[in-house]
Every structure is written in structure tokens, then in C-alpha cells.
């Protein structure tokens, strides 16, 4: 379902079942934000289909990396990508390392 594409599985399952979802608290999470420098200028020089293809290729790679490093993708909006560790999965000992490895490979993508 669309809910499973947007929310973590345990939250989407509760919403589908009509259950109330209680807020959660985490003492520590690590967040990754990316934004394409010069995106407005780049997109002005390309056809819309080329922009869409460029973003699709990039974010497909980011999604693959998020699976590889167990990084939870929060959202993509336009040229922005947000992901987090130690939120969806308990990763108290290595969440910073996971997001750092993800970021290094994302920059190389």
C-alpha cells in the first residue's frame, strides 16, 4: 500500500488496521540531508524528462545504498533526500558510522 511506501512497516500496519499510533522517542538518531548544488540552473538547461531521469537514477542509487547500510529513507522532495539511522531499527552502537558510510557512497553516486 501507499502507507507502506511512506511509513515504517510497524506504523503502516497499525494505520491499515485502524489503530492509533503513539509518538515515539529516541535519544539519538543521525540524519542525512542532501541537496543538489545548482539544481535550479541544471534543471533550467534540461528537458523535464531529462531532469526526471537524472533524479530517478540518483535516488534509485540512494535507495539501494539505504538498504545496504540499513538507513531509513524519510523522504525525497525534488532534489532533496532525507534519511536517518537509529530510528526505524535500533542501531545504538553504529548509527553514525552507517550514515557516514551511506553519505560517502551517496556522494560518489
N, C-alpha and C positions, 0 to 999 in steps of 0.2 A: 504494500500500500504506500501511498504518498507519505503517510505518517512515519513509516519505517525508513523512508529516504531522508527524512528531516530530523527525526529524534533518535536517541539511543534506543535499542530494542526494548529494554525493560520499560521505558517510558511510553513508547509507541504501543506496546502490548496493553498497558493499563488504559491508555486513551481509547484504543479499539474496544476494550471490554467495558468502557463507560465508567471506569474508576477514576477517582480524584488522584492527582499526582501531587505529592507533598514536596516542598522545596528541600534541597539537599545542601549540605555544607561540606566544603573541602578546605583544609588548612592551607594546602599548597597545590597549585597547578602551574604548568608552564604553557604559555600561549605563544603561538606563531602567527604573525601577520605578514602578508606580502602585498605589495602594490607594484605594478609595472611602471617604472620611471619613464615618463614621456608617452604614456599610453594615449593621451588625448591627441598628441601630434601624430603618433604612429597610426592610430585609427582614422585620422583625417586623411591620410595618404593611401589608405587601403579600401578596397570594396568591402561592404558589410560582410559578405560571405568569407572573405579572407580574414577579417578580424575574428569572426566566429570560429573559423578553422584553427587559427592561431591559439585562441583561448582554450578551445576544446583539446588540442594536442597538449598544451601546457598543463591544464588541470586534470586531464586523464593521467598524465605522468605523476602529478602531485597526489592524486588519489591512490595510485599504485604504491607510491612511497609511504603514504599514510597507513596502508595495510601492512607493508613491510616492517615499519617501525612501531606499529600499534599506536598510531597518533589518530585521535578522533577529529575528523573534519567537522567543523562547526558550520561553516557557510562559505559560499562564493557569491560575490556580488560584483558584476562587471569584471574589472581586473584585480579585485581584492580577494584574497584567500585567507581564511582563518582556521586554525587547527589548535588542538590542546592535548596535553598529556596529563595523566593522573586525575582524570575526570570520569570518563566512561569506564576505564579499567583502573584498578588500584595498582599504581606504579610508584610507590613512595621512595624507592631507592634509586631509580634510574630515569625518572621522567624528564629531567633536564638533559641528560645525555641523549635520550630518544629524540627530543625535539631538536637538539643540536645536530645530530646525525641527519635527521629529516631535512633540516634547513640547508646543510651543506650540499646534500644531494639535490634539493629543490633549486638552489642557485645554479647548479651545474646543468639542470634540465633545460 
